[in-house]
Amino acid sequence: MRYFRAKRKSKGLAPSILSVTGIVVGVMTLISVISVMNGFQLGFIEDILEISSYHVRIETKSVSLPPPIIREIEKIKGIRALLPFKEAQSMIRGYFSELEVSLIRGVPHNAGDLDPSLREQLNIIDGEFDLNTPGSIVIGSELAHRLGTGVGDPVFLIGMAGPSFATLQPQELEFLVTGIFQSGYYEFDRRMCFIPLRETEKIIPGERNTIYGVKLEDRFNDLPIIERIKSLVKENHIKIVSWREYNASFFGALRMEKLIMMILLALIFLVVAGNIYHSLNRAVYERKEEIGLLKSVGASPASIQTIFVLEGMLIGFIGGLIGVVFGLAISQNIDGIFSLLELIINGLVYFAARFIAPFLGEIFEEFAVFSPSYYYLTSVPSRTLFPEVLSVFLFALFSSISAAFIASRKVAEIKPFEVLRYE
């Protein structure tokens, strides 16, 4: 502190301020971008795992598992839901619409009670998740829009009927819409339908393999639970698949996308580290007389070098702390920031159209950062994970300390007798 309070040749604080500002911008940008990416990616992952693939899938080549085995699986610690279902590809139409491709999933009539998170993730926006009545169906919002149907309207599924496989003929089966869901995942809302499990045979006759979807309290604890299930189900015709395998390509692409984005944004810290290096390198050069004097009275190069390293650490800590605060504020209020941005831009354009260039009013279309007309979302999701925030802060601090350490190595090259020869 005595050294920092000493009068300096260069009184400007611009290099230090620029260094701190660079750290602030880097940390703030990285945290806010990663938080928004987490919001999108974790939303997709949860939709896929909670609605479609489940954490563990037990696929049988028989009609179903024996009830005693099912009860034993449900008792395994860490399992929160077990739901049998069957799937079939089909075509569906409304009264006044063309045929649309759909994925029909047959689930028990009490699926909402067996798997509460399924009903929660589907987000029923009209009607109810009600499959108690034969011939009932729950469809996605986008599919309902394409079919022009609502709750209480009939839809028609294409099924196959005939005394033998060779004589199967398509037939239309009428179902009544009891609920419409909007999961936020476009493919599910556009293609997916839920019908009672017993109605699946009407779509494609014959015995269809039953799939058991297992949901875990912790999806990363899937491997021990799979081994436990295998010890209960010893038949060779049982196939057990983890969510890691079932969605490997999609989740791998999301992981790679996030990694590349983090690497690109982390390049900001290289620029900031270079700025800190040159700033402290200049400070060493300007203070070589002071350094020479300190050496002449017994100060070791390491103790003097520590002064500059601490200065770099202070820059990194202050900049990182401020950047974390701003990054968290942006990521938690991203929708409000975008709304303010839209309000400002639309206000400027309106002012220009009203007072400067009236012809702009004829071509003006209200600006939206994420318009529902182009993007399948009503708000920007954001999720902040503490380990990632801590990693970004530590990386910024490490960059500053490393740059300061490299710059301060020149302290060892300063010779007291050369600096003080003409003093």
C-alpha positions in Angstrom: 0.0 0.0 0.0 2.9 2.3 0.7 4.2 1.6 -2.8 0.8 2.3 -4.4 0.4 5.6 -2.5 3.8 6.8 -3.7 3.8 9.6 -6.3 4.0 8.2 -9.9 5.5 9.6 -13.0 2.4 8.7 -14.9 -0.7 9.9 -13.1 -3.2 8.7 -15.6 -5.4 5.8 -14.6 -6.6 5.0 -18.2 -4.7 1.7 -18.5 -6.0 0.3 -15.3 -9.6 1.6 -16.0 -9.4 0.0 -19.5 -8.2 -3.3 -18.0 -11.0 -3.4 -15.4 -13.5 -2.4 -18.1 -12.3 -5.2 -20.3 -12.7 -7.8 -17.6 -16.2 -6.4 -16.8 -17.3 -6.7 -20.4 -15.8 -10.1 -20.8 -17.4 -11.6 -17.7 -20.7 -9.9 -18.2 -21.0 -11.1 -21.8 -19.9 -14.6 -21.1 -22.4 -15.0 -18.2 -25.4 -13.5 -20.0 -24.8 -15.5 -23.2 -24.2 -18.8 -21.4 -27.4 -18.2 -19.2 -29.5 -17.7 -22.3 -28.0 -20.7 -24.0 -28.7 -22.7 -20.9 -32.3 -21.5 -21.0 -32.8 -22.7 -24.5 -30.8 -26.0 -24.2 -32.1 -27.1 -20.8 -35.6 -26.3 -22.0 -35.2 -28.6 -25.0 -33.5 -31.3 -22.9 -36.3 -31.2 -20.3 -39.0 -31.4 -23.0 -37.3 -34.4 -24.6 -36.7 -36.3 -21.4 -40.0 -35.5 -19.7 -42.2 -36.0 -22.7 -40.5 -38.2 -25.3 -37.5 -40.3 -24.4 -37.6 -40.5 -20.5 -34.4 -41.0 -18.5 -34.5 -44.8 -19.0 -36.5 -46.8 -21.6 -37.4 -50.4 -21.0 -38.3 -51.9 -24.4 -39.9 -55.3 -24.5 -40.5 -57.7 -27.3 -43.6 -59.1 -25.5 -46.9 -57.4 -24.8 -45.9 -56.2 -21.3 -43.8 -56.9 -18.2 -45.3 -59.1 -15.5 -47.0 -56.9 -12.7 -44.6 -58.2 -10.0 -41.6 -57.1 -11.9 -43.2 -53.6 -12.5 -43.9 -53.3 -8.7 -40.2 -54.2 -7.9 -38.9 -51.6 -10.4 -41.1 -48.9 -8.9 -39.6 -49.6 -5.5 -36.1 -48.9 -6.6 -34.7 -45.9 -4.8 -34.3 -42.9 -7.2 -37.2 -43.8 -9.5 -40.0 -41.2 -9.4 -42.2 -42.4 -12.2 -42.8 -45.5 -14.4 -45.2 -45.2 -17.4 -46.0 -47.8 -20.0 -46.8 -46.6 -23.5 -47.0 -47.6 -27.1 -46.2 -45.6 -30.2 -47.4 -45.6 -33.8 -47.0 -43.3 -36.8 -50.3 -42.3 -38.4 -52.1 -39.6 -40.3 -54.7 -37.3 -38.8 -57.1 -34.7 -40.2 -59.9 -32.4 -39.1 -63.2 -31.7 -40.8 -61.8 -29.1 -43.2 -58.1 -29.9 -43.3 -55.7 -32.0 -45.2 -54.0 -35.1 -43.7 -51.1 -34.3 -41.4 -48.4 -36.7 -40.2 -48.6 -37.5 -36.5 -46.9 -39.5 -33.8 -49.6 -41.3 -31.8 -48.6 -42.3 -28.2 -50.9 -44.5 -26.3 -50.7 -44.0 -22.5 -52.8 -45.3 -19.6 -56.0 -43.3 -18.9 -54.4 -42.2 -15.5 -51.1 -41.2 -17.1 -51.3 -37.8 -15.4 -51.4 -39.4 -12.0 -48.7 -42.0 -12.8 -46.4 -39.3 -14.2 -47.3 -35.8 -12.9 -44.3 -34.2 -14.5 -45.5 -35.3 -18.0 -48.7 -33.3 -17.5 -46.8 -30.4 -16.1 -44.3 -30.3 -19.0 -47.0 -30.6 -21.6 -48.6 -27.4 -20.3 -52.3 -27.9 -21.2 -53.6 -24.6 -22.5 -57.1 -25.7 -23.3 -59.3 -28.4 -21.9 -57.7 -31.1 -19.7 -55.3 -34.0 -20.0 -58.3 -36.4 -19.9 -58.0 -39.9 -21.5 -60.7 -41.6 -19.4 -63.2 -41.7 -22.2 -62.6 -44.2 -25.1 -61.9 -42.3 -28.3 -60.5 -39.2 -26.5 -57.3 -37.5 -27.7 -54.9 -34.8 -26.6 -53.0 -32.9 -29.3 -50.4 -30.2 -29.6 -51.3 -26.6 -30.2 -49.6 -26.3 -33.6 -51.3 -29.5 -34.8 -54.7 -28.2 -33.6 -54.0 -24.9 -35.5 -53.2 -26.8 -38.7 -56.3 -29.0 -38.3 -58.5 -26.1 -37.4 -59.9 -27.9 -34.3 -60.4 -27.2 -30.7 -61.5 -28.9 -27.5 -64.7 -30.8 -28.2 -64.1 -31.1 -31.9 -63.7 -34.5 -33.6 -60.5 -35.5 -35.5 -59.9 -38.5 -37.7 -57.0 -40.9 -37.5 -56.0 -43.3 -40.2 -56.0 -46.9 -39.0 -55.6 -50.3 -40.6 -58.2 -53.0 -40.5 -58.6 -56.4 -42.0 -58.8 -60.1 -41.2 -55.1 -60.7 -42.2 -52.0 -58.7 -42.8 -52.3 -59.1 -46.6 -55.8 -57.7 -46.6 -55.3 -54.7 -44.3 -57.3 -51.6 -45.5 -57.0 -48.0 -44.2 -60.0 -46.7 -42.3 -60.8 -43.5 -40.5 -61.2 -43.6 -36.8 -62.9 -40.7 -35.0 -61.5 -39.3 -31.8 -62.7 -36.4 -29.7 -60.2 -33.7 -28.6 -60.3 -33.3 -24.9 -57.1 -31.2 -24.4 -54.6 -29.1 -26.3 -51.0 -28.7 -25.0 -48.2 -26.3 -25.7 -44.9 -27.7 -24.6 -42.7 -25.1 -26.2 -40.9 -27.7 -28.3 -42.2 -27.2 -31.9 -41.9 -30.8 -33.1 -44.0 -32.1 -30.2 -46.6 -29.4 -30.5 -46.7 -30.0 -34.3 -46.8 -33.8 -34.4 -47.6 -35.5 -31.1 -50.9 -36.9 -29.9 -51.9 -38.8 -26.8 -54.7 -41.4 -26.8 -55.7 -44.1 -24.3 -53.4 -47.1 -24.3 -56.1 -49.5 -25.2 -57.0 -47.5 -28.4 -53.5 -48.0 -29.9 -54.5 -51.3 -31.4 -57.1 -49.6 -33.6 -54.3 -47.6 -35.3 -52.2 -50.6 -36.2 -53.7 -54.0 -35.4 -51.7 -56.7 -33.8 -49.5 -57.0 -30.7 -47.2 -54.0 -30.4 -44.2 -53.9 -28.1 -44.7 -52.0 -24.9 -42.2 -49.4 -23.8 -41.8 -48.4 -20.2 -40.6 -44.9 -19.6 -38.7 -44.5 -16.3 -38.1 -41.1 -14.8 -35.4 -40.6 -12.2 -34.9 -38.1 -9.4 -31.4 -37.5 -10.7 -30.9 -38.3 -14.4 -27.2 -38.5 -14.0 -27.7 -41.5 -11.6 -29.0 -43.6 -14.5 -26.2 -46.2 -14.7 -26.6 -47.7 -11.2 -30.4 -47.8 -11.6 -30.1 -49.5 -15.0 -27.9 -52.2 -13.4 -30.5 -52.7 -10.7 -33.3 -53.0 -13.3 -31.2 -55.6 -15.2 -30.9 -57.7 -12.1 -34.7 -57.7 -11.8 -35.4 -58.2 -15.5 -33.3 -61.1 -16.7 -35.1 -62.0 -19.9 -33.0 -61.7 -23.1 -35.8 -60.0 -25.0 -35.6 -56.9 -22.7 -33.7 -53.8 -24.0 -32.8 -51.1 -21.5 -31.6 -47.7 -23.0 -30.4 -44.7 -21.1 -31.2 -41.1 -22.1 -27.4 -40.7 -22.9 -27.6 -43.3 -25.7 -31.1 -42.5 -26.9 -30.3 -38.8 -27.5 -26.6 -39.0 -27.9 -26.3 -37.1 -31.2 -28.7 -34.3 -30.3 -27.2 -33.7 -26.8 -23.7 -34.0 -28.2 -24.5 -31.3 -30.7 -25.8 -29.0 -28.0 -22.7 -29.6 -25.9 -20.4 -28.8 -28.8 -22.4 -25.7 -29.6 -22.0 -24.4 -26.1 -18.3 -25.3 -25.9 -17.5 -23.4 -29.2 -19.5 -20.4 -28.0 -17.6 -20.3 -24.7 -14.3 -20.6 -26.5 -15.1 -17.7 -28.9 -16.3 -15.5 -26.1 -13.3 -16.4 -23.9 -11.1 -14.8 -26.6 -12.2 -11.5 -25.0 -10.0 -12.4 -22.0 -6.9 -12.8 -24.2 -7.3 -9.2 -25.4 -7.8 -8.0 -21.8 -4.8 -10.0 -20.6 -2.7 -8.4 -23.3 -3.9 -5.0 -22.2 -3.0 -5.8 -18.6 0.4 -7.1 -19.7 1.3 -3.9 -21.6 -0.1 -1.7 -18.8 2.0 -3.4 -16.1 5.0 -3.7 -18.4 4.9 0.0 -18.8 4.6 0.5 -15.0 7.7 -1.6 -14.5 9.6 0.5 -17.0 8.4 3.8 -15.4 9.3 2.7 -11.9 12.7 1.1 -12.6 14.4 3.8 -10.4 12.1 2.9 -7.5 12.6 -0.8 -8.1 16.4 -0.3 -8.2 16.2 1.6 -4.9 14.2 -1.1 -3.3 16.6 -3.7 -4.5 19.6 -1.7 -3.2 18.1 -1.7 0.3 17.6 -5.4 0.3 14.2 -6.1 -1.3 14.2 -9.4 -3.2 13.0 -9.6 -6.8 10.2 -12.0 -5.8 8.8 -9.5 -3.2 8.9 -6.7 -5.7 7.3 -8.9 -8.4 4.5 -9.8 -5.9 3.5 -6.1 -5.9 2.7 -6.2 -9.6 1.1 -9.6 -9.4 -1.2 -8.3 -6.6 -2.0 -5.3 -8.8 -3.1 -7.6 -11.6 -5.1 -9.7 -9.2 -6.8 -6.6 -7.9 -7.7 -5.6 -11.5 -9.1 -9.1 -12.2 -11.0 -9.4 -8.9 -12.7 -6.0 -9.2 -13.5 -6.4 -12.9 -14.7 -10.0 -12.4 -16.9 -9.0 -9.4 -18.5 -6.1 -11.3 -18.9 -8.3 -14.4 -20.6 -11.0 -12.4 -23.1 -8.5 -10.9 -23.9 -7.0 -14.4 -24.0 -10.5 -16.0 -26.5 -11.8 -13.4 -28.6 -8.7 -13.7 -28.8 -9.0 -17.5 -29.5 -12.7 -17.5 -32.3 -12.4 -15.0 -33.9 -9.5 -16.7 -33.3 -10.3 -20.3 -36.9 -10.0 -21.4 -37.2 -6.5 -19.8 -34.0 -5.4 -21.5 -35.3 -6.6 -24.9 -38.6 -4.9 -24.3 -36.8 -1.7 -23.5 -34.7 -2.0 -26.6 -37.8 -2.6 -28.7 -39.5 0.4 -27.2 -36.5 2.7 -27.9 -36.1 1.5 -31.5 -39.8 1.7 -32.2 -40.0 5.1 -30.6 -37.1 6.4 -32.8 -38.6 5.0 -35.9 -42.0 6.5 -35.1 -40.4 9.9 -34.4 -38.6 9.7 -37.7 -41.8 8.7 -39.6 -43.8 11.5 -37.8 -41.5 14.4 -38.1 -38.6 13.7 -40.4 -39.5 11.3 -43.2 -43.3 10.7 -43.3 -42.9 8.0 -46.0 -41.3 5.7 -43.4 -44.7 5.3 -41.8 -45.9 3.5 -44.9 -43.2 0.8 -44.7 -42.7 0.7 -40.9 -43.2 -2.6 -39.2 -43.0 -2.8 -35.5 -39.6 -4.1 -34.5 -39.3 -7.1 -32.2 -36.1 -8.8 -31.1 -37.7 -12.2 -30.9 -41.0 -12.0 -32.8 -43.4 -15.0 -32.3 -44.0 -14.7 -36.1 -40.4 -16.0 -36.7 -39.4 -17.7 -33.5 -41.3 -20.3 -31.6 -41.2 -18.6 -28.3 -43.0 -15.9 -26.3 -40.1 -15.0 -24.0 -36.3 -15.5 -23.9 -35.5 -18.3 -21.4 -32.5 -17.8 -19.2 -31.0 -20.1 -16.5 -27.9 -19.3 -14.5 -25.8 -22.1 -13.1 -23.5 -21.2 -10.2 -20.6 -23.5 -11.2 -20.4 -21.8 -14.6 -20.5 -18.3 -13.1 -17.7 -19.3 -10.7 -15.7 -20.8 -13.5 -16.0 -17.6 -15.6 -15.0 -15.4 -12.6 -12.0 -17.6 -11.8 -10.9 -17.7 -15.5 -11.0 -13.9 -15.6 -9.0 -13.7 -12.4 -6.5 -16.3 -13.7 -6.0 -14.3 -16.9 -5.3 -11.1 -15.0 -2.8 -12.8 -12.6 -1.1 -14.6 -15.5 -0.6 -11.4 -17.5 0.7 -9.6 -14.4 3.1 -12.4 -13.6 4.5 -12.4 -17.1 4.9 -8.6 -17.1 6.5 -8.5 -13.7 9.3 -10.9 -14.6 11.3 -8.0 -16.0 11.8 -6.9 -12.4 14.6 -9.5 -12.1 16.4 -7.9 -15.1 16.7 -4.5 -13.4 20.2 -3.9 -11.9 20.4 -1.4 -9.1 23.9 -0.2 -10.0 22.8 0.6 -13.6 19.7 2.5 -12.5 21.3 4.5 -9.7 24.6 5.2 -11.4 23.7 8.8 -12.3 21.3 9.5 -9.5 
